[in-house]
Amino acid sequence: MSSSAQWPAYYYFDPQDWKGSSEAWLMINEGTMADKILEEIDKVFRLLSEKGCFSD
């Protein structure tokens, strides 16, 4: 994950091939997709907090 003055947090997004790859569907079926999403959100939240984006 990176940051700059214009973008407090960003990283390269490599979307899944939902038609050709079963990884995302397996994660949904196994109930692990939400955990992965929350992990990513937590990383972004921590970075934004460190940059002072939530200060009053």
PyMOL Python script that loads the backbone (N, CA, C, O; Angstrom):
from pymol import cmd

cmd.read_pdbstr("""\
ATOM      1  N   MET A   1       0.852  -1.166   0.000  1.00  0.00           N
ATOM      2  CA  MET A   1       0.000   0.000   0.000  1.00  0.00           C
ATOM      3  C   MET A   1       0.897   1.228   0.000  1.00  0.00           C
ATOM      4  O   MET A   1       1.926   1.254   0.675  1.00  0.00           O
ATOM      5  N   SER A   2       0.511   2.226  -0.746  1.00  0.00           N
ATOM      6  CA  SER A   2       1.295   3.448  -0.874  1.00  0.00           C
ATOM      7  C   SER A   2       0.441   4.655  -0.520  1.00  0.00           C
ATOM      8  O   SER A   2      -0.756   4.535  -0.258  1.00  0.00           O
ATOM      9  N   SER A   3       1.071   5.809  -0.516  1.00  0.00           N
ATOM     10  CA  SER A   3       0.325   7.044  -0.278  1.00  0.00           C
ATOM     11  C   SER A   3       1.061   8.203  -0.928  1.00  0.00           C
ATOM     12  O   SER A   3       2.245   8.109  -1.251  1.00  0.00           O
ATOM     13  N   SER A   4       0.337   9.291  -1.113  1.00  0.00           N
ATOM     14  CA  SER A   4       0.914  10.520  -1.642  1.00  0.00           C
ATOM     15  C   SER A   4       0.118  11.680  -1.065  1.00  0.00           C
ATOM     16  O   SER A   4      -0.850  11.470  -0.334  1.00  0.00           O
ATOM     17  N   ALA A   5       0.515  12.882  -1.386  1.00  0.00           N
ATOM     18  CA  ALA A   5      -0.210  14.051  -0.867  1.00  0.00           C
ATOM     19  C   ALA A   5      -1.656  14.073  -1.353  1.00  0.00           C
ATOM     20  O   ALA A   5      -2.555  14.473  -0.614  1.00  0.00           O
ATOM     21  N   GLN A   6      -1.878  13.646  -2.585  1.00  0.00           N
ATOM     22  CA  GLN A   6      -3.226  13.665  -3.151  1.00  0.00           C
ATOM     23  C   GLN A   6      -4.061  12.457  -2.719  1.00  0.00           C
ATOM     24  O   GLN A   6      -5.281  12.557  -2.588  1.00  0.00           O
ATOM     25  N   TRP A   7      -3.404  11.324  -2.500  1.00  0.00           N
ATOM     26  CA  TRP A   7      -4.105  10.077  -2.160  1.00  0.00           C
ATOM     27  C   TRP A   7      -3.507   9.513  -0.876  1.00  0.00           C
ATOM     28  O   TRP A   7      -2.411   8.953  -0.910  1.00  0.00           O
ATOM     29  N   PRO A   8      -4.205   9.646   0.266  1.00  0.00           N
ATOM     30  CA  PRO A   8      -3.657   9.161   1.537  1.00  0.00           C
ATOM     31  C   PRO A   8      -3.379   7.656   1.538  1.00  0.00           C
ATOM     32  O   PRO A   8      -2.488   7.193   2.250  1.00  0.00           O
ATOM     33  N   ALA A   9      -4.136   6.889   0.745  1.00  0.00           N
ATOM     34  CA  ALA A   9      -3.907   5.440   0.687  1.00  0.00           C
ATOM     35  C   ALA A   9      -4.343   4.918  -0.670  1.00  0.00           C
ATOM     36  O   ALA A   9      -5.427   5.241  -1.154  1.00  0.00           O
ATOM     37  N   TYR A  10      -3.502   4.120  -1.268  1.00  0.00           N
ATOM     38  CA  TYR A  10      -3.890   3.467  -2.519  1.00  0.00           C
ATOM     39  C   TYR A  10      -2.993   2.258  -2.747  1.00  0.00           C
ATOM     40  O   TYR A  10      -1.883   2.193  -2.218  1.00  0.00           O
ATOM     41  N   TYR A  11      -3.460   1.331  -3.511  1.00  0.00           N
ATOM     42  CA  TYR A  11      -2.658   0.204  -3.944  1.00  0.00           C
ATOM     43  C   TYR A  11      -3.213  -0.316  -5.259  1.00  0.00           C
ATOM     44  O   TYR A  11      -4.364  -0.058  -5.612  1.00  0.00           O
ATOM     45  N   TYR A  12      -2.375  -1.050  -5.975  1.00  0.00           N
ATOM     46  CA  TYR A  12      -2.788  -1.574  -7.266  1.00  0.00           C
ATOM     47  C   TYR A  12      -3.863  -2.629  -7.059  1.00  0.00           C
ATOM     48  O   TYR A  12      -3.685  -3.543  -6.255  1.00  0.00           O
ATOM     49  N   PHE A  13      -4.954  -2.515  -7.760  1.00  0.00           N
ATOM     50  CA  PHE A  13      -6.058  -3.462  -7.660  1.00  0.00           C
ATOM     51  C   PHE A  13      -6.007  -4.404  -8.850  1.00  0.00           C
ATOM     52  O   PHE A  13      -6.034  -3.966 -10.000  1.00  0.00           O
ATOM     53  N   ASP A  14      -5.935  -5.678  -8.575  1.00  0.00           N
ATOM     54  CA  ASP A  14      -5.920  -6.699  -9.616  1.00  0.00           C
ATOM     55  C   ASP A  14      -7.218  -7.489  -9.501  1.00  0.00           C
ATOM     56  O   ASP A  14      -7.284  -8.453  -8.738  1.00  0.00           O
ATOM     57  N   PRO A  15      -8.252  -7.099 -10.247  1.00  0.00           N
ATOM     58  CA  PRO A  15      -9.548  -7.768 -10.104  1.00  0.00           C
ATOM     59  C   PRO A  15      -9.489  -9.222 -10.542  1.00  0.00           C
ATOM     60  O   PRO A  15      -8.715  -9.598 -11.422  1.00  0.00           O
ATOM     61  N   GLN A  16     -10.318 -10.018  -9.911  1.00  0.00           N
ATOM     62  CA  GLN A  16     -10.401 -11.439 -10.240  1.00  0.00           C
ATOM     63  C   GLN A  16     -11.195 -11.640 -11.523  1.00  0.00           C
ATOM     64  O   GLN A  16     -12.067 -10.843 -11.869  1.00  0.00           O
ATOM     65  N   ASP A  17     -10.876 -12.704 -12.208  1.00  0.00           N
ATOM     66  CA  ASP A  17     -11.657 -13.121 -13.370  1.00  0.00           C
ATOM     67  C   ASP A  17     -12.804 -13.974 -12.838  1.00  0.00           C
ATOM     68  O   ASP A  17     -12.650 -15.181 -12.650  1.00  0.00           O
ATOM     69  N   TRP A  18     -13.942 -13.350 -12.599  1.00  0.00           N
ATOM     70  CA  TRP A  18     -15.070 -14.033 -11.962  1.00  0.00           C
ATOM     71  C   TRP A  18     -15.627 -15.160 -12.821  1.00  0.00           C
ATOM     72  O   TRP A  18     -16.253 -16.080 -12.294  1.00  0.00           O
ATOM     73  N   LYS A  19     -15.412 -15.106 -14.133  1.00  0.00           N
ATOM     74  CA  LYS A  19     -15.921 -16.174 -15.007  1.00  0.00           C
ATOM     75  C   LYS A  19     -14.929 -17.326 -15.130  1.00  0.00           C
ATOM     76  O   LYS A  19     -15.336 -18.485 -15.213  1.00  0.00           O
ATOM     77  N   GLY A  20     -13.635 -17.022 -15.144  1.00  0.00           N
ATOM     78  CA  GLY A  20     -12.637 -18.048 -15.382  1.00  0.00           C
ATOM     79  C   GLY A  20     -11.935 -18.568 -14.142  1.00  0.00           C
ATOM     80  O   GLY A  20     -11.316 -19.632 -14.183  1.00  0.00           O
ATOM     81  N   SER A  21     -12.020 -17.834 -13.034  1.00  0.00           N
ATOM     82  CA  SER A  21     -11.343 -18.230 -11.807  1.00  0.00           C
ATOM     83  C   SER A  21     -12.368 -18.584 -10.737  1.00  0.00           C
ATOM     84  O   SER A  21     -13.364 -17.881 -10.562  1.00  0.00           O
ATOM     85  N   SER A  22     -12.121 -19.657 -10.039  1.00  0.00           N
ATOM     86  CA  SER A  22     -13.068 -20.090  -9.002  1.00  0.00           C
ATOM     87  C   SER A  22     -12.711 -19.547  -7.623  1.00  0.00           C
ATOM     88  O   SER A  22     -13.460 -19.763  -6.670  1.00  0.00           O
ATOM     89  N   GLU A  23     -11.573 -18.840  -7.494  1.00  0.00           N
ATOM     90  CA  GLU A  23     -11.104 -18.399  -6.179  1.00  0.00           C
ATOM     91  C   GLU A  23     -12.140 -17.561  -5.426  1.00  0.00           C
ATOM     92  O   GLU A  23     -12.434 -17.839  -4.263  1.00  0.00           O
ATOM     93  N   ALA A  24     -12.686 -16.551  -6.072  1.00  0.00           N
ATOM     94  CA  ALA A  24     -13.666 -15.687  -5.399  1.00  0.00           C
ATOM     95  C   ALA A  24     -14.917 -16.469  -5.020  1.00  0.00           C
ATOM     96  O   ALA A  24     -15.456 -16.287  -3.928  1.00  0.00           O
ATOM     97  N   TRP A  25     -15.381 -17.335  -5.911  1.00  0.00           N
ATOM     98  CA  TRP A  25     -16.583 -18.129  -5.625  1.00  0.00           C
ATOM     99  C   TRP A  25     -16.343 -19.088  -4.467  1.00  0.00           C
ATOM    100  O   TRP A  25     -17.230 -19.293  -3.639  1.00  0.00           O
ATOM    101  N   LEU A  26     -15.148 -19.677  -4.402  1.00  0.00           N
ATOM    102  CA  LEU A  26     -14.824 -20.570  -3.288  1.00  0.00           C
ATOM    103  C   LEU A  26     -14.781 -19.806  -1.973  1.00  0.00           C
ATOM    104  O   LEU A  26     -15.247 -20.299  -0.946  1.00  0.00           O
ATOM    105  N   MET A  27     -14.220 -18.597  -2.006  1.00  0.00           N
ATOM    106  CA  MET A  27     -14.171 -17.777  -0.790  1.00  0.00           C
ATOM    107  C   MET A  27     -15.578 -17.448  -0.307  1.00  0.00           C
ATOM    108  O   MET A  27     -15.846 -17.489   0.894  1.00  0.00           O
ATOM    109  N   ILE A  28     -16.467 -17.124  -1.222  1.00  0.00           N
ATOM    110  CA  ILE A  28     -17.854 -16.834  -0.848  1.00  0.00           C
ATOM    111  C   ILE A  28     -18.488 -18.078  -0.251  1.00  0.00           C
ATOM    112  O   ILE A  28     -19.141 -18.004   0.790  1.00  0.00           O
ATOM    113  N   ASN A  29     -18.302 -19.214  -0.898  1.00  0.00           N
ATOM    114  CA  ASN A  29     -18.892 -20.468  -0.433  1.00  0.00           C
ATOM    115  C   ASN A  29     -18.356 -20.880   0.936  1.00  0.00           C
ATOM    116  O   ASN A  29     -19.102 -21.404   1.763  1.00  0.00           O
ATOM    117  N   GLU A  30     -17.065 -20.645   1.178  1.00  0.00           N
ATOM    118  CA  GLU A  30     -16.438 -21.022   2.443  1.00  0.00           C
ATOM    119  C   GLU A  30     -16.646 -19.977   3.534  1.00  0.00           C
ATOM    120  O   GLU A  30     -16.300 -20.210   4.692  1.00  0.00           O
ATOM    121  N   GLY A  31     -17.204 -18.836   3.171  1.00  0.00           N
ATOM    122  CA  GLY A  31     -17.441 -17.779   4.151  1.00  0.00           C
ATOM    123  C   GLY A  31     -16.202 -16.968   4.489  1.00  0.00           C
ATOM    124  O   GLY A  31     -16.158 -16.329   5.541  1.00  0.00           O
ATOM    125  N   THR A  32     -15.193 -16.978   3.624  1.00  0.00           N
ATOM    126  CA  THR A  32     -13.959 -16.243   3.903  1.00  0.00           C
ATOM    127  C   THR A  32     -13.844 -14.926   3.134  1.00  0.00           C
ATOM    128  O   THR A  32     -12.917 -14.153   3.376  1.00  0.00           O
ATOM    129  N   MET A  33     -14.764 -14.664   2.222  1.00  0.00           N
ATOM    130  CA  MET A  33     -14.708 -13.435   1.422  1.00  0.00           C
ATOM    131  C   MET A  33     -14.843 -12.201   2.314  1.00  0.00           C
ATOM    132  O   MET A  33     -14.100 -11.233   2.150  1.00  0.00           O
ATOM    133  N   ALA A  34     -15.778 -12.231   3.247  1.00  0.00           N
ATOM    134  CA  ALA A  34     -15.983 -11.077   4.133  1.00  0.00           C
ATOM    135  C   ALA A  34     -14.732 -10.806   4.962  1.00  0.00           C
ATOM    136  O   ALA A  34     -14.373  -9.649   5.179  1.00  0.00           O
ATOM    137  N   ASP A  35     -14.059 -11.870   5.431  1.00  0.00           N
ATOM    138  CA  ASP A  35     -12.827 -11.687   6.199  1.00  0.00           C
ATOM    139  C   ASP A  35     -11.764 -10.982   5.365  1.00  0.00           C
ATOM    140  O   ASP A  35     -11.072 -10.095   5.864  1.00  0.00           O
ATOM    141  N   LYS A  36     -11.631 -11.368   4.102  1.00  0.00           N
ATOM    142  CA  LYS A  36     -10.650 -10.746   3.209  1.00  0.00           C
ATOM    143  C   LYS A  36     -10.980  -9.270   2.975  1.00  0.00           C
ATOM    144  O   LYS A  36     -10.090  -8.420   2.980  1.00  0.00           O
ATOM    145  N   ILE A  37     -12.250  -8.979   2.773  1.00  0.00           N
ATOM    146  CA  ILE A  37     -12.670  -7.589   2.569  1.00  0.00           C
ATOM    147  C   ILE A  37     -12.371  -6.764   3.811  1.00  0.00           C
ATOM    148  O   ILE A  37     -11.854  -5.652   3.705  1.00  0.00           O
ATOM    149  N   LEU A  38     -12.691  -7.296   4.993  1.00  0.00           N
ATOM    150  CA  LEU A  38     -12.434  -6.571   6.237  1.00  0.00           C
ATOM    151  C   LEU A  38     -10.942  -6.372   6.477  1.00  0.00           C
ATOM    152  O   LEU A  38     -10.543  -5.329   6.995  1.00  0.00           O
ATOM    153  N   GLU A  39     -10.109  -7.343   6.114  1.00  0.00           N
ATOM    154  CA  GLU A  39      -8.655  -7.177   6.223  1.00  0.00           C
ATOM    155  C   GLU A  39      -8.183  -5.992   5.386  1.00  0.00           C
ATOM    156  O   GLU A  39      -7.380  -5.180   5.847  1.00  0.00           O
ATOM    157  N   GLU A  40      -8.680  -5.897   4.164  1.00  0.00           N
ATOM    158  CA  GLU A  40      -8.287  -4.800   3.276  1.00  0.00           C
ATOM    159  C   GLU A  40      -8.770  -3.455   3.813  1.00  0.00           C
ATOM    160  O   GLU A  40      -8.032  -2.470   3.778  1.00  0.00           O
ATOM    161  N   ILE A  41      -9.999  -3.412   4.307  1.00  0.00           N
ATOM    162  CA  ILE A  41     -10.539  -2.173   4.869  1.00  0.00           C
ATOM    163  C   ILE A  41      -9.744  -1.762   6.097  1.00  0.00           C
ATOM    164  O   ILE A  41      -9.484  -0.576   6.301  1.00  0.00           O
ATOM    165  N   ASP A  42      -9.355  -2.735   6.921  1.00  0.00           N
ATOM    166  CA  ASP A  42      -8.572  -2.432   8.117  1.00  0.00           C
ATOM    167  C   ASP A  42      -7.217  -1.833   7.748  1.00  0.00           C
ATOM    168  O   ASP A  42      -6.756  -0.903   8.411  1.00  0.00           O
ATOM    169  N   LYS A  43      -6.571  -2.350   6.699  1.00  0.00           N
ATOM    170  CA  LYS A  43      -5.293  -1.792   6.245  1.00  0.00           C
ATOM    171  C   LYS A  43      -5.456  -0.329   5.833  1.00  0.00           C
ATOM    172  O   LYS A  43      -4.652   0.524   6.208  1.00  0.00           O
ATOM    173  N   VAL A  44      -6.492  -0.054   5.067  1.00  0.00           N
ATOM    174  CA  VAL A  44      -6.738   1.316   4.609  1.00  0.00           C
ATOM    175  C   VAL A  44      -7.051   2.218   5.796  1.00  0.00           C
ATOM    176  O   VAL A  44      -6.535   3.333   5.873  1.00  0.00           O
ATOM    177  N   PHE A  45      -7.888   1.755   6.722  1.00  0.00           N
ATOM    178  CA  PHE A  45      -8.247   2.552   7.894  1.00  0.00           C
ATOM    179  C   PHE A  45      -7.013   2.884   8.732  1.00  0.00           C
ATOM    180  O   PHE A  45      -6.842   4.024   9.164  1.00  0.00           O
ATOM    181  N   ARG A  46      -6.149   1.884   8.964  1.00  0.00           N
ATOM    182  CA  ARG A  46      -4.949   2.135   9.764  1.00  0.00           C
ATOM    183  C   ARG A  46      -4.042   3.156   9.089  1.00  0.00           C
ATOM    184  O   ARG A  46      -3.496   4.036   9.755  1.00  0.00           O
ATOM    185  N   LEU A  47      -3.877   3.048   7.779  1.00  0.00           N
ATOM    186  CA  LEU A  47      -3.033   4.000   7.059  1.00  0.00           C
ATOM    187  C   LEU A  47      -3.616   5.408   7.118  1.00  0.00           C
ATOM    188  O   LEU A  47      -2.890   6.375   7.350  1.00  0.00           O
ATOM    189  N   LEU A  48      -4.918   5.522   6.911  1.00  0.00           N
ATOM    190  CA  LEU A  48      -5.559   6.835   6.983  1.00  0.00           C
ATOM    191  C   LEU A  48      -5.453   7.417   8.388  1.00  0.00           C
ATOM    192  O   LEU A  48      -5.249   8.620   8.546  1.00  0.00           O
ATOM    193  N   SER A  49      -5.590   6.574   9.407  1.00  0.00           N
ATOM    194  CA  SER A  49      -5.451   7.039  10.791  1.00  0.00           C
ATOM    195  C   SER A  49      -4.041   7.549  11.050  1.00  0.00           C
ATOM    196  O   SER A  49      -3.859   8.595  11.674  1.00  0.00           O
ATOM    197  N   GLU A  50      -3.035   6.803  10.567  1.00  0.00           N
ATOM    198  CA  GLU A  50      -1.643   7.220  10.741  1.00  0.00           C
ATOM    199  C   GLU A  50      -1.369   8.556  10.060  1.00  0.00           C
ATOM    200  O   GLU A  50      -0.538   9.330  10.535  1.00  0.00           O
ATOM    201  N   LYS A  51      -2.049   8.836   8.965  1.00  0.00           N
ATOM    202  CA  LYS A  51      -1.865  10.084   8.224  1.00  0.00           C
ATOM    203  C   LYS A  51      -2.680  11.235   8.824  1.00  0.00           C
ATOM    204  O   LYS A  51      -2.605  12.364   8.341  1.00  0.00           O
ATOM    205  N   GLY A  52      -3.458  10.951   9.876  1.00  0.00           N
ATOM    206  CA  GLY A  52      -4.240  11.990  10.531  1.00  0.00           C
ATOM    207  C   GLY A  52      -5.507  12.380   9.799  1.00  0.00           C
ATOM    208  O   GLY A  52      -6.027  13.477  10.000  1.00  0.00           O
ATOM    209  N   CYS A  53      -6.006  11.503   8.958  1.00  0.00           N
ATOM    210  CA  CYS A  53      -7.189  11.828   8.159  1.00  0.00           C
ATOM    211  C   CYS A  53      -8.482  11.857   8.970  1.00  0.00           C
ATOM    212  O   CYS A  53      -9.500  12.352   8.486  1.00  0.00           O
ATOM    213  N   PHE A  54      -8.457  11.339  10.184  1.00  0.00           N
ATOM    214  CA  PHE A  54      -9.671  11.316  10.997  1.00  0.00           C
ATOM    215  C   PHE A  54      -9.598  12.269  12.182  1.00  0.00           C
ATOM    216  O   PHE A  54     -10.456  12.231  13.063  1.00  0.00           O
ATOM    217  N   SER A  55      -8.585  13.119  12.208  1.00  0.00           N
ATOM    218  CA  SER A  55      -8.465  14.062  13.322  1.00  0.00           C
ATOM    219  C   SER A  55      -9.450  15.207  13.144  1.00  0.00           C
ATOM    220  O   SER A  55      -9.824  15.557  12.024  1.00  0.00           O
ATOM    221  N   ASP A  56      -9.856  15.773  14.246  1.00  0.00           N
ATOM    222  CA  ASP A  56     -10.843  16.869  14.218  1.00  0.00           C
ATOM    223  C   ASP A  56     -10.245  18.152  13.738  1.00  0.00           C
ATOM    224  O   ASP A  56     -10.939  19.165  13.656  1.00  0.00           O
TER     225      ASP A  56
END
""", "prot")
cmd.dss("prot")
cmd.show_as("cartoon", "prot")
cmd.util.cbc("prot")
cmd.orient("prot")
